[in-house]
Amino acid sequence: MLDLSGILPSTRRASPADDASLQDAYEQYVAGLRASQPGSTPMQPDDFRRLSLGSDWLSGVKDAAKKVVQTCRLMVGIHDYEYYLAHMRERHPEATPLTRNAFYRYCLEARYPGEGRPGGSRCPC
Protein backbone atom coordinates (compact mmCIF):
# COMPACT_ATOMS: atom_id res chain seq x y z
CA MET A 1 0.00 0.00 0.00
CA LEU A 2 1.27 3.43 -0.87
CA ASP A 3 2.12 5.50 2.22
CA LEU A 4 1.01 9.10 1.69
CA SER A 5 1.64 10.22 5.27
CA GLY A 6 4.57 12.32 4.08
CA ILE A 7 2.29 14.80 2.33
CA LEU A 8 0.09 15.42 5.34
CA PRO A 9 1.00 18.26 7.69
CA SER A 10 3.01 17.02 10.61
CA THR A 11 1.70 17.55 14.12
CA ARG A 12 5.08 17.12 15.76
CA ARG A 13 7.54 19.95 16.21
CA ALA A 14 10.67 19.62 14.13
CA SER A 15 13.78 18.75 16.08
CA PRO A 16 16.82 21.05 16.06
CA ALA A 17 18.58 18.55 13.76
CA ASP A 18 15.65 18.79 11.31
CA ASP A 19 15.85 22.59 11.48
CA ALA A 20 19.61 22.53 10.80
CA SER A 21 19.30 20.18 7.81
CA LEU A 22 16.41 22.24 6.43
CA GLN A 23 18.46 25.41 6.86
CA ASP A 24 21.37 23.77 4.99
CA ALA A 25 19.00 22.73 2.21
CA TYR A 26 17.61 26.27 2.00
CA GLU A 27 21.11 27.75 1.79
CA GLN A 28 22.00 25.30 -1.00
CA TYR A 29 18.80 26.25 -2.82
CA VAL A 30 19.60 29.98 -2.55
CA ALA A 31 23.21 29.48 -3.68
CA GLY A 32 22.14 27.34 -6.63
CA LEU A 33 19.45 29.82 -7.65
CA ARG A 34 21.85 32.76 -7.50
CA ALA A 35 24.42 30.83 -9.55
CA SER A 36 21.95 29.79 -12.25
CA GLN A 37 19.65 32.85 -12.27
CA PRO A 38 21.50 35.83 -10.79
CA GLY A 39 18.61 38.32 -11.04
CA SER A 40 15.90 36.10 -9.53
CA THR A 41 14.47 36.36 -6.03
CA PRO A 42 14.57 33.20 -3.88
CA MET A 43 11.49 32.10 -1.96
CA GLN A 44 11.25 32.92 1.73
CA PRO A 45 12.48 30.33 4.27
CA ASP A 46 8.92 29.69 5.52
CA ASP A 47 7.74 28.98 1.97
CA PHE A 48 10.73 26.70 1.41
CA ARG A 49 9.90 24.77 4.60
CA ARG A 50 6.25 24.44 3.57
CA LEU A 51 7.04 23.30 0.02
CA SER A 52 9.96 21.03 0.89
CA LEU A 53 8.99 17.41 0.22
CA GLY A 54 11.99 15.51 1.53
CA SER A 55 13.85 12.77 -0.30
CA ASP A 56 12.14 9.81 1.42
CA TRP A 57 8.70 10.86 0.27
CA LEU A 58 9.90 11.66 -3.23
CA SER A 59 11.71 8.32 -3.66
CA GLY A 60 8.52 6.52 -2.62
CA VAL A 61 6.57 8.41 -5.28
CA LYS A 62 9.19 7.54 -7.89
CA ASP A 63 9.01 3.84 -6.98
CA ALA A 64 5.21 3.88 -7.13
CA ALA A 65 5.27 5.67 -10.49
CA LYS A 66 7.70 3.08 -11.91
CA LYS A 67 5.40 0.27 -10.79
CA VAL A 68 2.35 1.97 -12.31
CA VAL A 69 4.18 2.43 -15.62
CA GLN A 70 5.35 -1.19 -15.57
CA THR A 71 1.80 -2.40 -14.86
CA CYS A 72 0.36 -0.29 -17.68
CA ARG A 73 2.96 -1.58 -20.12
CA LEU A 74 2.28 -5.18 -19.15
CA MET A 75 -1.46 -4.61 -19.58
CA VAL A 76 -0.94 -3.63 -23.22
CA GLY A 77 1.66 -6.32 -23.88
CA ILE A 78 4.93 -4.38 -23.63
CA HIS A 79 7.33 -6.32 -21.44
CA ASP A 80 9.80 -4.68 -19.05
CA TYR A 81 13.39 -5.12 -20.23
CA GLU A 82 14.93 -3.84 -16.97
CA TYR A 83 12.92 -6.40 -14.99
CA TYR A 84 14.13 -9.09 -17.41
CA LEU A 85 17.78 -8.04 -16.89
CA ALA A 86 17.38 -8.08 -13.10
CA HIS A 87 15.79 -11.53 -13.33
CA MET A 88 18.64 -12.81 -15.51
CA ARG A 89 21.30 -11.43 -13.13
CA GLU A 90 19.58 -12.95 -10.11
CA ARG A 91 18.41 -16.32 -11.42
CA HIS A 92 20.68 -17.04 -14.41
CA PRO A 93 24.02 -15.26 -13.84
CA GLU A 94 25.86 -17.59 -16.21
CA ALA A 95 23.53 -16.90 -19.16
CA THR A 96 23.97 -13.99 -21.55
CA PRO A 97 20.78 -11.88 -21.64
CA LEU A 98 19.19 -10.85 -24.92
CA THR A 99 19.79 -7.37 -26.24
CA ARG A 100 16.91 -4.90 -25.87
CA ASN A 101 15.93 -5.25 -29.55
CA ALA A 102 16.16 -9.05 -29.49
CA PHE A 103 14.12 -9.17 -26.27
CA TYR A 104 11.28 -7.06 -27.70
CA ARG A 105 11.31 -9.00 -30.98
CA TYR A 106 11.10 -12.29 -29.07
CA CYS A 107 8.20 -11.02 -26.94
CA LEU A 108 6.40 -9.64 -29.98
CA GLU A 109 6.76 -12.91 -31.86
CA ALA A 110 5.59 -14.83 -28.79
CA ARG A 111 2.46 -12.67 -28.58
CA TYR A 112 1.75 -12.49 -32.33
CA PRO A 113 3.21 -15.61 -33.93
CA GLY A 114 3.86 -15.41 -37.66
CA GLU A 115 3.76 -18.00 -40.40
CA GLY A 116 5.60 -21.22 -39.59
CA ARG A 117 6.07 -20.39 -35.89
CA PRO A 118 4.05 -22.12 -33.21
CA GLY A 119 1.86 -19.82 -31.14
CA GLY A 120 1.99 -19.52 -27.39
CA SER A 121 5.75 -19.72 -26.94
CA ARG A 122 6.97 -18.25 -23.69
CA CYS A 123 8.57 -14.86 -23.37
CA PRO A 124 11.99 -15.01 -21.64
CA CYS A 125 10.78 -12.77 -18.82
PEFENNOR-V807570 format. One record per residue. N is the residue number from 1. RES is the residue in one small letter. NEAR is the number of other C-alpha atoms within 8 Angstrom. Layout:
n;res;near
N;RES;NEAR
N;RES;NEAR
This chain:
n;res;near
1;m;2
2;l;4
3;d;5
4;l;6
5;s;5
6;g;8
7;i;7
8;l;6
9;p;5
10;s;5
11;t;4
12;r;4
13;r;5
14;a;7
15;s;6
16;p;6
17;a;7
18;d;8
19;d;9
20;a;8
21;s;8
22;l;9
23;q;8
24;d;8
25;a;8
26;y;10
27;e;8
28;q;8
29;y;8
30;v;9
31;a;8
32;g;8
33;l;11
34;r;10
35;a;7
36;s;6
37;q;7
38;p;7
39;g;5
40;s;7
41;t;4
42;p;6
43;m;6
44;q;6
45;p;7
46;d;6
47;d;8
48;f;10
49;r;8
50;r;6
51;l;6
52;s;6
53;l;8
54;g;6
55;s;6
56;d;6
57;w;10
58;l;9
59;s;8
60;g;8
61;v;8
62;k;8
63;d;8
64;a;9
65;a;8
66;k;8
67;k;8
68;v;8
69;v;8
70;q;9
71;t;8
72;c;8
73;r;11
74;l;10
75;m;7
76;v;6
77;g;7
78;i;7
79;h;9
80;d;9
81;y;9
82;e;6
83;y;8
84;y;10
85;l;9
86;a;8
87;h;10
88;m;11
89;r;8
90;e;7
91;r;6
92;h;8
93;p;8
94;e;4
95;a;6
96;t;5
97;p;6
98;l;7
99;t;6
100;r;7
101;n;7
102;a;8
103;f;11
104;y;10
105;r;8
106;y;10
107;c;11
108;l;9
109;e;9
110;a;12
111;r;10
112;y;7
113;p;11
114;g;6
115;e;4
116;g;4
117;r;6
118;p;6
119;g;8
120;g;7
121;s;7
122;r;5
123;c;7
124;p;7
125;c;6
